[in-house]
Amino acid sequence: MDREGHCQETLALIGGYDPLTLSRIVEEKVTKPSLEGQLRRYYRFRPTRFYGGIFTADAVGCNLRCIFCWSFRHVVNMELGRFYSPKEVAKILIDGARRRGFSKVRVSGAEPTIGRGHLIELIEELEGSGLLFILETNAILLSDKNYARDLARDHIHVRVSLKGTTPEQFSKLTGAKEEGFFLQLEGLRNLLESGASVHVSAVISFSKEEEVSQLLERLRELDPTLVRDFEPELVVLYPSVRERLRKARITPEIAVMPDGSLVSGKI
């Protein structure tokens, strides 16, 4: 990890940053303008087993510093990978999905809503391909209603991934201000109002049963279908994740080892 990475890891542990401010800082590092549209950094393209098989573009940079993130290295080291145009990414995704018989594509490993121009043009390039684009996002930048409206398209499904189940837990796990938790919910509300196809997942590894119930009640107030389609997430204890949790003295209630076995109350 470079010096910048160390500084940002420290930031994640001591907390108190504004995700919207961090979004702007990160965007300056992982995007740049060009005649081919806004370029974005990616570090790999790969087939994955999720969603029954999906071709994935892994990007660099995020507006959160989740202590449990499997891709933390590519979140804080924003010089990794190289810049690609929206058209280049779309072609790689389409060709990769068709070679493997997949019907879905996505951007992962980072926060794909950073670089709005790039994402919207990528989505437009994918239109007519017959592929479903699954947008995995923390929805913080979708607190902008106009941005959320841009994602209400037939070939897009949005998976909003909430980081924890309460504002306090969100701050503890991400290092961000508690207000960031409510920005996620505001983004989700905007997506619902825009008519976008959406479901919610949430990291519940660090939550008590009553905290999960509290979150589900919040979601029910927004739309009862969010509870019906709710996707609980468990943290995978990769070695780097376990080390960060140890340093922060945070122990999950329940988690998953890399071999798929469940563990509780230990790291």
N, C-alpha and C positions, 0 to 999 in steps of 0.2 A: 504494500500500500504506500502511495506517495504521500508527501507532506500534506497536501490538500485532503487526501483521504483520511489521514490521522486527525486533522482538524475537524472534519465533518463527523467522524466517529465520536469524537469527544463531545461535539454539539449534540449528537443523538443521545448521549448518556446524561448530559446535564440538563438538556431540555430548554424549552421556552422560545423556540423559533416560530415564525409565522409561515405556514406552508405556501401562501400566495406570494410572499416575498421570495422564498426559496425557489418557487416555480420560475420566477423571472431570472434569477441568478443562474439556474440550471439551463434554462432555454438559451441563454447567451453562449453557453459552453457546448451544447449538444445539437444546436441547429445553426444554419447560416443561409443567407439568401443566395440564389443563383438564377441563371436564366432558365433553368429546368424546374423552378419552383423552390420552395423552402427545403433544404437538405436536412437530414437527421442522421445521427450516429446509430449504427447497428453493429453488433459484434458477431452474430452468427444467424444462420437460417437452418431450420431442422424440422423433421417430422416428429410429432409427439403423440402419445396414446390418449391424451385427454379428449373429451367430447366424442369418444368413439373413433378418434383419429383426426388430427388437425395439423396443418402445416404452419409453422411458427417462425416469426421474425423476432429475434431478441434485440431489444434496443438498449440504450445506455441513458442513465439519468432519471431521477425521481424527485418529487417534491416532498417526500417523507423519508425518514431514516428509521424504518422499522427494525427493531433489534432482532427480530426473528426472520428477517428476509434471507431467502436462499440465494439471492442475486446481489447481496450487499456490495461485493467487490465492484460490480458493474454499475452500481448506484453511485458510489463515491468516487470512483476513478473514471472521470468523464472524458479522458483522452483515449480510452480504449476503442477498438473498432475503427470504422471509417464512415464517412458521409455517403449517403445514398439519396437519390432523388425519389419522389413518390412513384414515378413511373418505373424506376428500377426495382423498387421494393414490390410493387404490384406484380411485375412480371415474374420475379423470383417466387412469390407466393402462389401465383396462378400455375406456373409451370410445375412447382413442387407438389402442389395439391393434385394436379391432374395426373402426374406420373404415378402417384400412390393411390389414386382413386378416392381421395378425400373430397368432402363437400364443404369443408370449413377451413378458414384461415384466421390468424390472429397476430397481434403484436404482444409480446410478453417481456419479462425480465426488467421492466422499467415502467414509468408512467406514460402511456402513449398519448395522453391529451396534451403533454408538453410539446409545443410546436404545432399550434392549431392549423396553420396553413398547410403544413406537411400532411397532417392526419386527414384533413378534409379532402385534399387532392388525392391522397392514397385511396380513400373511400370511393371517390368518383372514378378513379382508374379501375377499381374492382367491380363497379356497377356493370351489369351485363355479362359478367363472367360465369354466372350461375352458382357462385360460391357465397356462403354465408360468412360475413366478417364478424367475429366475436370480439368486442371491445372490452377488455378487462381493465377496470379503472377504479381508483379510489373516489372518483367523482368530485373532488375538491374544485377543480377548474370548471366543472359543469354547474357550479353555483352561479355562473354567467348564463342567464336564460337563453340568450341567443346561441351560445355554443351548444347547449343541450338540444335546442330545436334543430340544429344542423345534423344531429345524429338520429333523427326520427325518419329513418329510411327503411325500405322493405328488406334490403340485404344486410342489415345490421342488427345484431342483438348485443345488448350491453349487460355485462356482469359487473355490478357494483360490489367491490370488495371492501367491507368495513373493517377497520383495524381495531379490533376489540369491540366490546359491547356497551361501554359507558364512556362518557367524556374523560373521566379520571384515568381509566384504563388506556384509552387512546393516547393520552399524553404520556403515560408511563412507558408504553410500548414504542411510541414513535419519537419521543423527545419534543414533540410539537406542543403548542398551546392547545388547551382544551377546546377552544373555539373551532379548531380544525375538525373535530368530530361533527359539529353541527353544519359545517360547510359540506361535509359528505352527504348529510341528510338533505340539505338544500339542493345539492346537485341531483340527488335521487328524486326529490319532489319535482324538480324542473323536467327531468326525463319523463316522469309519469304524465305531467301536464302537456308535454309535447307529443305524447302518443308513441314514444319510442318503445320498442320491445326490450324488457328489462327484467332481471331478477337479482336478488341480493344474496351475497355470501358474507360471512363474518368469521373472523378468527375467534374461536371460543375456548382455546386451550388454556387461557388464563382467567376464565370466568367461572363464578359460582352459578349454580342453577338459577338463582333469583335474578342474577344479572342478565342471563340469557333471556329469561322471561320478560324482563324490563325492556330489552331491545325489541323483542317480538311484539310487545304492546306498542312501542313507537312505530314499528312498521305497519301494524294493523291499522293504526290511525291514518297512515298515509294511503294504504290500499290493502285490503285483506288478502289479495292474491300474493302479496309479497311474503306473507307468512306461510301460505300453502307451498310456495316454491322456494322457500328459504334453504340455503345451502350452508351447513356448518363446516367450518374449516379447522383442521388440526395442524399445528405446527410440526414440521418434520425436523428432527434433531440431527441435522447434518453436523459434522465436527465444528465447522466455523460458527454455526448457530449456537451450539452448546457452549462454546467458549465465550461468545458475547453475552449469553444469558448468565453464565457464571460470574463474569466480571460485573454485571449489573445487579447480581444477586436476585434475579427473577426466576422463579420456579413455576413451570406450568402445572395446572391441575391435571391435564392429560395431554399427551403428545404422541407422535409416531416416530419410531426409529427408522432409519433408512431402509431396513429390511422389511418394514411394514408392520412390525409388532407394536402394540400399544404399551405405553408406560404412563404412570401417574405419580405426581408428587416428587419427581426427581429429574435431574438433568445429568 
